[in-house]
């Protein structure tokens, strides 16, 4: 099948949904893809194939099976590099998720910080893009500065001139909020960073599942995302960094696989990316992620984006008509993704989601690892529905019907 015909095949939501065994076999209305997306059959097959025909460790094995496993592992790295628009596969570091990627970065790149340097975060950040930088600031005597949000739930970019000073060394922000769904205007962030010589880090966990990227064009320095949100396995993530940045960073974890030479007195570390992949890496999960990336590349992302935007608009419009429901974040589809958080007055988010579960609806509840944001909003938590290529109009209609019943 040609790439063109495959893209056409995978532009229809019903056809896409049939690629996912769990969704094809059940009547579940799965609206929790922002936490963990389902896996298509090709990813499940890739994982099974590794376990049954390729299971061997990578690097150091000269026998045929080990060579084949290594080839597939490095092919997955190339798949990710292509998806991200990286200059080279050597800019792709496999981690265990977004959290481990950002911790790696905060330890390795962060070691250059000095007392009095500043790190800019925002109030919208997931804990994974807050706590590693706060820990770094404590270790190095650096200062944290926080970019506020607008009443609509977007980054307040008008505050950049006040928050980003000549002391700023790192700006670490979400590419897409996991609570409000708002997309970040990266160009303005990069402009402010370059003016003071700061590096730009993007948490792409919520943006990567929505189509290929061009990180070279974005002009950032580092990007992190998770496999389980991009239709791949759990336990695998990616840290992308510009080649010169990675080459100048010390390792975070040390041990096997990431060395060039060790003597009783000294250690010489390998070049990136192996320098940052100590121990046995998540080989099978990386191969599964490669399969997920190739599957994503077969989608007609123009059609998928229109579909997701249409469903997001349908949901936002319906929620606006429910008197007890409050949407957290932008109430239009402009510059936002299908991550829709909301509260129901008089009910906690857990209670809302438990009652929706009785309707076969799977949503996330709580603070969504964004407690500073919840404190700013004056709430304990929110229910969250998230839309993916396999989400259908029926999923949205069932959610609205369930909420209408609960609100009564």
C-alpha positions in Angstrom: 0.0 0.0 0.0 1.4 3.4 -1.0 1.9 6.1 1.7 -0.7 8.2 -0.1 -3.4 5.5 0.0 -2.5 4.6 3.6 -2.9 8.2 4.6 -6.3 8.3 2.9 -7.3 5.1 4.6 -6.4 6.5 8.0 -8.2 9.8 7.7 -11.7 8.5 8.7 -12.3 8.4 12.4 -14.2 5.1 12.2 -11.4 3.4 10.3 -8.9 4.8 12.7 -10.8 3.5 15.7 -10.9 0.0 14.2 -7.1 0.0 14.4 -7.4 -0.2 18.2 -8.3 -3.6 19.6 -9.5 -2.4 23.0 -11.8 0.2 21.5 -13.0 -2.1 18.7 -14.1 -4.8 21.2 -15.8 -2.7 23.8 -18.5 0.1 24.1 -16.2 2.1 26.3 -16.2 5.9 25.7 -12.5 6.4 26.3 -11.8 10.1 26.9 -8.6 9.8 28.9 -6.0 9.8 26.1 -4.2 12.8 27.7 -3.2 10.4 30.5 -2.6 7.3 28.4 -3.6 6.8 24.7 -4.7 3.4 23.5 -2.3 1.4 21.3 -3.1 0.4 17.7 -2.7 -3.2 16.5 0.6 -2.5 14.8 2.2 -1.4 18.1 0.9 -4.4 19.9 2.3 -6.6 17.1 5.7 -4.9 17.3 5.9 -5.6 21.0 4.9 -9.2 20.6 7.4 -9.6 17.7 10.2 -8.3 20.0 9.3 -10.6 22.7 9.0 -13.7 20.5 11.6 -13.1 17.8 14.0 -10.3 18.8 14.5 -10.4 22.5 18.2 -9.7 23.2 20.2 -7.0 24.7 21.6 -4.2 22.6 25.3 -3.1 22.2 28.0 -5.7 22.8 26.4 -8.7 21.3 27.9 -9.9 18.0 25.5 -12.8 17.5 22.7 -12.4 14.9 19.8 -12.0 17.3 21.6 -9.2 19.2 22.5 -7.4 16.0 18.9 -7.6 14.8 17.6 -6.2 18.1 20.1 -3.4 18.0 19.1 -2.6 14.4 15.4 -2.3 15.4 16.3 -0.2 18.5 18.3 2.3 16.4 15.6 2.3 13.7 13.2 3.4 16.3 15.5 6.3 17.2 15.6 7.3 13.5 11.7 7.1 13.4 11.5 9.5 16.4 14.1 11.8 14.8 12.1 12.0 11.6 8.9 12.7 13.5 10.5 15.5 15.4 12.3 17.0 12.5 15.6 16.5 14.3 18.9 17.1 12.5 20.2 13.7 13.4 19.0 10.5 15.2 21.9 11.2 17.6 19.9 14.0 19.0 17.3 11.6 20.3 17.8 10.2 23.8 15.5 7.4 25.0 14.2 7.8 28.5 11.4 6.2 30.6 8.9 9.0 30.0 8.6 12.8 30.1 9.3 12.9 33.8 12.6 11.1 33.5 13.6 13.2 30.5 13.1 16.4 32.3 14.9 15.1 35.4 17.8 14.1 33.3 17.9 17.5 31.7 17.6 19.4 35.1 20.6 17.4 36.4 22.8 17.3 33.4 22.2 20.7 31.7 21.4 22.3 35.0 24.8 21.6 36.4 26.1 24.7 34.6 23.8 27.0 36.7 25.4 29.3 39.3 24.0 31.0 42.4 21.7 33.9 41.4 20.9 32.5 37.9 17.2 32.3 37.1 14.8 29.6 35.7 11.5 30.7 34.3 8.5 28.3 34.6 4.8 29.0 34.4 1.8 28.5 36.6 0.4 26.1 34.0 3.2 23.5 34.3 2.8 19.8 35.1 4.7 18.8 38.2 7.2 17.0 36.0 8.2 20.4 34.5 8.2 22.1 37.9 9.7 19.9 40.6 13.0 19.0 38.8 13.7 22.7 38.2 12.8 23.6 41.7 15.2 20.9 43.0 17.9 22.2 40.7 17.3 25.7 42.0 17.8 24.5 45.6 21.0 22.6 44.6 22.6 25.5 42.7 21.2 28.5 44.6 19.2 29.6 41.5 16.0 31.5 41.6 12.6 30.5 40.1 10.5 33.0 38.3 6.9 32.2 37.3 5.1 33.3 34.3 1.4 33.8 35.1 -1.6 32.9 33.0 -4.4 34.9 31.5 -8.0 34.6 32.7 -8.6 32.4 29.6 -6.0 29.9 30.8 -3.1 30.7 28.5 0.4 31.8 29.2 0.5 35.5 29.9 3.2 36.3 27.3 2.7 40.0 28.0 4.5 39.3 31.3 7.6 37.9 29.5 9.4 41.3 29.6 9.0 41.4 33.4 9.7 37.8 34.2 12.6 37.1 31.8 15.7 39.1 33.0 19.3 39.1 32.0 19.9 36.5 34.8 17.6 34.0 33.1 19.4 30.8 31.9 16.5 28.4 31.3 12.9 28.8 30.2 11.0 25.6 30.7 7.3 25.7 29.6 4.5 23.5 28.5 3.9 23.2 24.7 0.3 22.4 25.5 -1.3 22.6 28.9 -2.6 19.2 30.3 -5.3 21.1 32.1 -6.5 24.0 29.9 -5.5 22.6 26.5 -4.0 25.9 25.5 -1.1 25.9 23.0 2.0 28.0 23.7 3.2 30.6 21.2 6.7 29.3 21.0 8.1 32.0 18.8 7.6 34.7 21.5 9.2 32.5 24.1 12.2 31.8 21.9 12.6 35.5 21.1 12.7 36.4 24.8 15.1 33.6 25.5 17.5 34.5 22.8 17.6 38.1 23.9 19.2 37.0 27.2 21.0 33.8 26.0 18.7 31.4 27.8 17.9 27.9 26.7 14.3 26.9 25.9 12.8 23.6 27.1 9.4 22.4 26.0 7.3 19.8 27.8 5.7 18.2 24.7 3.7 15.5 26.4 0.4 16.9 25.3 1.4 18.2 21.9 3.4 15.3 20.5 0.3 13.0 20.2 -1.3 15.5 17.7 1.1 15.1 14.8 4.7 15.5 13.5 6.8 18.4 14.7 9.6 20.6 13.3 11.8 21.3 16.2 14.4 23.0 14.0 11.8 25.5 12.9 10.6 26.1 16.4 14.1 27.1 17.4 14.1 25.6 20.8 16.9 23.7 22.6 15.2 20.7 24.2 11.9 18.8 23.9 10.4 15.9 26.0 7.5 13.6 25.4 6.1 10.2 26.5 5.4 7.1 24.5 2.2 6.1 26.3 0.6 9.4 25.2 1.6 9.0 21.6 -0.1 5.6 21.1 2.9 3.6 22.2 3.9 1.5 25.2 4.4 2.8 28.8 7.9 3.1 30.2 9.4 4.9 27.2 10.0 8.6 26.6 12.2 10.9 24.6 14.5 13.8 25.3 15.5 15.6 22.2 18.3 18.1 22.4 20.3 20.1 19.9 23.5 18.2 19.1 25.8 20.9 20.5 23.8 21.1 23.7 23.9 17.4 24.3 27.6 17.1 23.5 28.3 19.7 26.2 26.3 18.0 28.9 27.6 15.5 31.6 25.7 12.3 32.1 22.9 12.1 34.7 23.1 8.3 35.5 26.3 6.4 35.1 27.0 2.7 34.7 26.9 0.2 31.9 26.3 0.9 28.2 27.1 4.7 28.5 30.9 4.5 28.8 33.8 4.5 26.3 36.6 3.5 28.7 36.8 2.9 32.4 40.0 2.3 34.4 40.5 1.9 38.2 41.0 5.7 38.4 39.1 7.3 35.5 36.0 7.0 33.3 35.5 8.3 29.8 31.9 8.6 28.7 30.4 7.8 25.2 29.1 10.5 22.9 25.4 11.3 23.0 22.9 9.8 23.0 24.5 6.7 24.6 26.0 9.0 27.3 22.5 9.4 28.6 21.2 5.9 28.3 22.9 4.1 31.3 22.1 0.5 31.8 19.9 -1.7 29.7 17.5 0.7 27.9 13.8 0.0 27.4 14.5 -1.8 24.1 11.1 -3.4 23.5 9.3 -0.2 24.5 11.5 1.8 22.1 10.7 -0.5 19.3 7.0 -0.2 20.1 7.3 3.6 20.1 8.9 3.4 16.7 5.9 1.4 15.4 3.6 4.0 17.0 5.5 6.8 15.2 5.2 5.1 11.9 1.5 4.6 12.5 1.1 8.3 13.3 2.9 9.2 10.1 0.3 7.2 8.2 -2.5 9.5 9.4 -3.8 12.4 7.4 -3.1 15.0 10.1 -5.0 17.7 8.3 -8.2 15.6 8.4 -7.4 14.4 12.0 -6.9 18.0 13.2 -10.2 19.1 11.7 -11.9 16.1 13.3 -10.4 16.8 16.7 -11.2 20.6 16.4 -14.8 19.8 15.5 -15.3 17.5 18.4 -13.6 19.9 20.8 -15.9 22.7 19.6 -18.9 20.4 20.0 -18.0 19.6 23.5 -17.2 23.2 24.5 -20.5 24.5 23.1 -22.4 21.8 24.9 -20.7 22.4 28.2 -21.5 26.1 27.9 -25.1 25.2 27.9 -25.0 23.3 31.2 -25.6 25.8 34.1 -23.6 24.0 36.8 -20.6 23.3 34.6 -17.5 25.5 34.4 -14.8 25.0 31.7 -11.2 25.5 32.9 -9.4 27.1 29.9 -10.2 28.6 26.5 -13.8 28.2 25.5 -13.1 28.3 21.8 -11.0 26.0 19.6 -8.5 28.7 18.7 -4.9 27.7 19.6 -5.9 24.8 21.8 -6.1 21.1 21.7 -8.9 18.7 22.8 -8.0 18.6 26.5 -11.1 19.9 28.2 -11.2 20.3 32.0 -14.3 21.3 33.8 -16.0 21.4 37.2 -19.6 20.7 38.3 -20.7 23.0 41.1 -21.5 21.1 44.3 -19.6 18.0 43.3 -15.9 17.0 43.6 -14.2 15.9 40.4 -13.8 12.3 41.7 -17.5 12.1 42.3 -18.2 13.4 38.8 -16.0 10.9 37.1 -17.4 8.0 39.2 -20.9 8.9 38.2 -19.8 9.2 34.5 -18.2 5.8 34.7 -21.7 4.3 35.2 -22.4 5.6 31.6 -19.3 3.9 30.2 -17.3 7.1 30.2 -13.6 7.1 31.1 -12.4 10.5 32.2 -9.6 11.7 34.5 -10.1 13.6 37.8 -8.1 15.5 40.4 -5.4 18.1 40.2 -3.8 16.5 37.1 -0.3 17.0 38.6 -0.8 20.7 38.4 -1.6 21.7 42.0 -0.1 25.3 41.8 -2.6 25.9 38.9 -5.5 24.5 40.9 -4.6 26.7 43.9 -4.5 29.7 41.6 -7.9 28.8 40.3 -9.3 28.2 43.8 -10.4 24.7 43.2 -9.3 21.2 44.5 -9.4 19.6 41.1 -11.3 19.1 37.8 -12.7 16.4 35.6 -10.9 16.2 32.3 -12.0 14.8 28.9 -9.4 14.4 26.2 -9.9 13.9 22.5 -7.8 11.7 20.2 -8.0 10.6 16.5 -10.2 7.6 17.5 -12.7 9.8 19.5 -16.2 9.8 17.9 -19.2 12.1 18.0 -21.0 9.4 20.0 -18.3 9.6 22.7 -18.9 13.4 23.0 -22.7 13.0 22.9 -22.6 10.4 25.7 -20.4 12.6 27.8 -22.8 15.6 27.4 -25.8 13.4 28.1 -24.2 12.0 31.2 -23.2 15.4 32.5 -26.7 16.8 31.8 -28.1 14.0 33.9 -25.6 14.6 36.7 -26.2 18.4 36.6 -29.9 17.8 37.2 
